[in-house]
Structures are given as structure tokens and as C-alpha cells.
Amino acid sequence: MRFYFLIFLFFASVQVNWAQKQKLLQKIDSLSLDSLKDYEIRLGGLAYSMIRDFDEEVRVTSGRNFIRQFGRALKIPNSYYYPFDSLKNVMVIYAPDDLFRIFTWNVATNDETFRYFGVIQMNPEKLIKLNKKAELFNSFYPLIDRSDSIGDIFFTTVDQNKWFGASYYKIIKTSFAKKDYYTLLGWDGAGPTTNKKIADVLVFTNGKPNFGAPIFDINKKRRYYRMVFEFNNQATIALRFDEKQKILMYENIVPDKPSNAGFVEHYYPDGSFDYLLWKNGVWLKQTGFLEVVK
């Protein structure tokens, strides 16, 4: 089944080095640390079942139990400093300012689609520095994948309970008018014939996470709230942030022949790139040649 190959090829959790890990673990008392280690062992077993079991019902049930156990683990004091780095099928990435981290993972169905799960966990030290604003935040926010029920995905803001599910691999922080925007780059195994790359945006409003905002200006009549690229599942496209040039770049996709226009399963990268630069609160599409080193 294709999902085995996709998951183990794609997922690579962000790792901290040994010295960093030991320094973080020192912030956790011994009793809490023992509890977290115990949870990690249980979560590892559930993670194996939700990924590798051939029975879809077992995978889905394991996925539900995983989120319950994970929620309990995150309630343990200072669990933010525990890396959970043995959970190889769970993606964890940290915001550039370390305000939060996001865990994402998926469960494959027999029709070769994916159900996504996620959690945003806030950094308790960073919240303390927010003073009174810290009272507005929860310690963590479960993300509920409702991708199929979102109407116009390009022009919609959703909350944590109606999340556009994806496995995130990059967070980019930008700011404008004293407001912070966290652009999220992710992957979605959309179905048996297509995959997606996604650029979404996370904004905290009064302590609540919202996804989608009109910040993607690609010279259309309206600014997009998120960018979604869907293409043939045998192809790969680049969607990444160049740290040196501070640009968000994406590879263009086109149908393999004119008669297939509009049928995304026939879309492939054409080798050309466009790029966006953060200006005045939007990712603004730039003109001109971009030399890309893959």
C-alpha cells in the first residue's frame, strides 16, 4: 500500500542535539519526567498501530487513542520541554520565536486518503512574558481536521475545530502593525492520485488560533487566505522558504497536455519558480527571473 512508503519517506521529526535535550530535560522535575517517559512508550505503541496495522479500524482507533493519551501527556507540568523524539511518525516543528510548537501526524484509510491530527502546544516561559495576555491562552490546542467541509479553501478563515489538515514541515514568522503571522508550509496526501503542498497562516487572536488570512498577494483580484497546490502523486514540487533571501518560493505546476487542464491528477511541475516577498503585511508576488538551486 502506498501510504507506508509516503509516511516513512516524508516524516522526519525535528531533532534536538544531545546537549540541548539534556538542558531542556533539566526543566522537568523527576516525577513529571518519569510520567512523560511512560506516556512516550505507550504513545510509541499506538503510533506503530495507527501507521502499520493492515486493518483500517485498528489504525483509526489507535489514532483516536493516541490523541487522548497525548493530550494527557501535554497536561504534565513543563511537558513543553520534553522532545517526544522517539515518535518518528509524528512531525514536530517549533515557531522561530519559540512561542509554540506544532505536532502533526496522519492515519491512512483504505482508499489511500489521510486523516490528519495535530496539536499546538504553547511555551509556558514565553506566555509568562506576555503578562496579562497569557491568561487568554490555553496550554495546548488540539487541531480537528475538517478539510472536506471547508467551503472556499482559498478565501476562508477557520479555527482549531475546522482545521485544514496537513503535516507541517516549516514555520515562518513575519510581523506587521504589531501583529505576528506564522506561515505554515505543509504536505497533504490528498488521495490515490494526487498530493498537495500547502502554505497556510496561523494568527493568534485573543489567545485563540485561527488559520487563514488575506496575506497572499499573487496578482489576482483578491488576496488568498492560503495557497494550495494539487498535483499528480508521482510528482514532487518545491514549496520552501529561502532563509538567506527571505523569500517564499514555489514551483509552478501545469497539465501534461492542454486537454487535461483542470484535472489536477495530470498536473506536474514545469521547472519554473515564482516567489513571494513579505511587504507591508502581505506575501507579495515578485516579477523577474529567479535562479533556484534545488
C-alpha positions in Angstrom: 0.0 0.0 0.0 1.4 3.4 -1.0 0.9 5.1 2.4 3.7 3.0 4.0 6.2 4.5 1.6 4.9 8.0 1.8 4.9 8.2 5.6 8.4 6.8 6.1 9.8 8.8 3.3 8.2 12.1 4.3 8.2 12.2 8.1 11.4 13.2 9.9 10.8 14.8 13.2 12.8 17.9 14.1 15.5 16.6 16.5 17.4 18.5 19.1 21.0 17.5 19.8 22.0 15.7 22.9 23.3 18.7 24.8 20.1 20.7 24.0 17.9 17.8 25.0 19.6 17.4 28.4 19.4 21.1 29.1 15.6 21.1 28.4 15.0 18.0 30.4 16.5 19.7 33.5 13.5 22.0 33.5 11.2 19.0 34.3 11.0 17.6 37.8 11.8 13.9 38.2 8.3 12.7 38.8 6.9 14.5 35.7 9.9 13.2 33.7 9.1 9.6 34.6 5.4 10.2 33.7 6.4 11.6 30.3 8.7 8.7 29.6 5.9 6.3 30.4 3.5 8.2 28.1 6.0 8.2 25.3 6.4 4.4 25.5 2.6 4.0 25.3 2.3 6.5 22.5 5.0 4.7 20.6 2.9 1.5 20.6 -0.2 3.3 19.5 1.8 5.2 16.8 3.0 1.9 15.4 -0.5 0.5 15.2 -2.0 3.6 13.6 0.6 3.6 10.9 1.4 0.0 10.3 -1.6 -2.1 11.0 -3.4 -3.5 7.9 -6.8 -3.1 9.5 -8.2 0.4 8.9 -10.4 0.2 12.0 -7.4 -0.6 14.2 -5.5 2.3 12.6 -8.3 4.7 13.2 -9.0 3.5 16.8 -5.3 3.7 17.6 -5.2 7.2 16.2 -8.1 8.3 18.5 -6.4 6.7 21.5 -3.2 8.4 20.5 -4.7 11.9 20.7 -6.3 11.1 24.0 -3.1 9.9 25.6 -1.1 12.7 24.0 -3.4 15.3 25.5 -2.9 13.8 28.9 0.9 13.9 28.4 0.8 17.5 27.4 -1.0 18.4 30.7 2.0 17.4 32.7 3.9 20.4 34.0 6.7 21.6 31.7 5.9 18.9 29.1 6.8 21.6 26.5 10.5 20.8 27.2 10.1 17.1 26.6 11.0 16.3 22.9 9.0 13.1 22.3 11.7 12.3 19.8 11.1 8.6 19.8 7.8 9.2 17.9 9.3 9.0 14.5 6.0 9.2 12.6 5.0 12.5 14.3 6.2 15.7 12.9 7.1 18.4 15.4 8.3 21.9 14.5 8.9 25.0 16.6 8.0 28.6 15.9 11.0 30.7 15.2 10.3 32.8 18.3 9.7 29.6 20.3 6.2 30.8 21.3 4.8 27.3 20.5 5.4 24.1 18.7 3.1 22.1 16.5 2.8 18.3 16.3 1.1 16.8 13.2 0.6 13.3 12.1 -1.8 11.3 10.0 -3.7 8.0 9.7 -4.2 6.4 6.3 -7.5 5.0 5.1 -8.1 2.1 2.8 -9.0 4.4 -0.1 -5.5 5.9 0.2 -6.5 9.2 1.7 -5.3 10.6 5.1 -7.0 11.8 8.3 -4.8 14.4 9.9 -4.3 15.1 13.6 -2.4 18.0 15.3 -1.7 19.8 18.5 -0.4 23.3 19.1 1.5 23.5 22.4 2.4 26.8 23.9 5.7 27.6 25.6 5.0 28.4 29.2 8.0 30.6 29.6 7.0 32.7 26.6 3.5 33.0 27.9 4.7 34.3 31.2 6.5 37.1 29.4 3.2 38.1 27.8 1.9 39.2 31.3 -1.9 39.6 31.4 -2.2 38.4 27.8 -1.0 35.0 28.9 -4.4 34.4 30.6 -6.0 34.3 27.2 -4.0 31.3 26.0 -4.6 27.6 26.7 -1.5 25.4 27.3 -2.3 23.5 24.1 -4.9 23.3 21.3 -6.0 20.1 19.6 -6.5 20.5 15.8 -9.5 18.9 14.2 -9.2 18.2 10.5 -12.3 19.4 8.7 -10.7 19.8 5.3 -13.6 18.3 3.4 -16.2 20.6 4.9 -14.3 23.9 4.3 -16.2 25.8 1.6 -13.8 28.0 -0.4 -10.4 26.9 0.8 -8.7 29.9 -0.8 -10.7 32.6 1.0 -11.7 31.2 4.4 -10.5 31.7 8.0 -11.0 28.7 10.2 -10.4 27.9 13.9 -8.8 24.9 15.6 -12.0 22.9 15.3 -12.2 23.3 11.5 -8.6 22.9 10.6 -7.3 22.4 7.0 -5.3 19.3 7.9 -1.7 18.9 6.8 1.7 17.7 8.0 3.8 20.8 8.6 7.5 21.0 7.9 8.2 24.7 8.2 7.1 27.8 10.2 8.0 31.3 9.0 7.3 34.2 11.3 6.5 37.7 9.9 5.1 40.8 11.6 3.2 43.9 10.5 1.4 46.6 12.5 2.3 44.8 15.8 0.7 41.6 14.7 2.5 38.3 14.2 1.8 35.9 11.3 3.1 32.4 11.3 3.2 31.0 7.7 3.0 27.2 7.8 4.3 25.0 4.9 2.8 21.5 4.8 2.1 18.4 2.8 -1.2 16.5 2.3 -1.6 13.1 0.7 -4.9 14.2 -0.9 -6.0 10.9 -2.4 -5.0 7.9 -4.5 -3.9 10.0 -7.5 -2.9 13.4 -6.1 -0.9 15.1 -3.4 -0.9 18.7 -2.1 1.5 21.3 -0.9 0.0 24.0 1.3 1.0 27.4 2.5 -1.3 28.4 5.3 -1.1 31.1 8.0 -1.6 30.9 11.8 -2.7 34.0 13.7 -3.5 34.2 17.4 -6.4 36.5 18.2 -7.1 37.0 21.9 -5.3 33.8 22.6 -7.2 31.7 20.0 -5.5 30.2 17.0 -7.0 30.9 13.6 -5.9 29.6 10.2 -6.1 31.6 7.0 -5.7 35.3 6.4 -5.6 37.5 3.3 -1.9 37.8 3.1 -1.0 36.0 -0.2 -1.0 38.5 -3.0 -0.2 36.7 -6.2 -1.5 39.5 -8.5 -5.1 38.2 -8.6 -8.2 40.2 -8.0 -8.3 39.0 -4.3 -5.7 38.1 -1.8 -5.6 34.4 -1.0 -6.0 33.2 2.6 -3.9 30.2 1.9 -2.2 28.7 -1.1 -2.9 25.1 -2.1 -1.1 23.2 -4.9 -2.5 19.9 -6.0 -0.7 17.6 -8.4 0.0 14.1 -9.6 1.1 11.9 -6.7 4.1 10.6 -8.7 5.5 14.1 -8.9 7.1 16.3 -6.3 7.1 20.1 -6.2 9.1 22.6 -4.2 7.4 24.9 -1.7 10.0 26.3 0.7 11.4 29.4 2.4 14.9 30.7 1.4 16.3 31.9 4.7 19.1 33.8 3.0 17.0 35.8 0.6 13.9 35.8 2.9 11.6 34.7 0.0 8.8 32.2 -0.1 9.2 30.2 -3.3 7.1 27.7 -5.1 7.4 25.6 -8.2 4.8 26.1 -10.9 2.6 23.2 -11.9 0.9 22.7 -15.3 -1.2 20.0 -17.1 0.7 17.5 -19.1 -1.3 18.5 -22.1 -3.9 21.2 -22.8 -6.9 18.8 -22.9 -6.1 17.9 -19.2 -6.4 21.5 -17.9 -8.5 21.5 -14.7 -7.8 17.8 -13.9 -5.2 18.1 -11.1 -4.2 14.4 -11.3 -2.5 15.4 -14.6 -0.6 18.4 -13.2 3.2 18.3 -13.0 6.0 20.8 -12.2 7.3 22.6 -15.2 10.7 23.5 -13.7 9.9 27.2 -13.3 9.5 29.1 -10.0 7.7 32.1 -8.6 8.5 33.8 -5.4 6.9 36.0 -2.8 8.5 38.7 -0.6 7.0 39.9 2.7 6.0 43.6 2.2 3.6 45.7 4.2 1.8 42.7 5.8 1.4 40.5 2.7 3.4 37.9 0.8 3.7 39.8 -2.5 4.5 38.0 -5.7 7.6 39.4 -7.4 8.5 39.7 -11.0 11.7 38.9 -12.6 13.9 35.8 -13.0 14.7 33.7 -10.0 17.7 31.4 -10.1 17.0 28.4 -7.9 19.4 25.8 -6.7 17.5 22.6 -5.9 
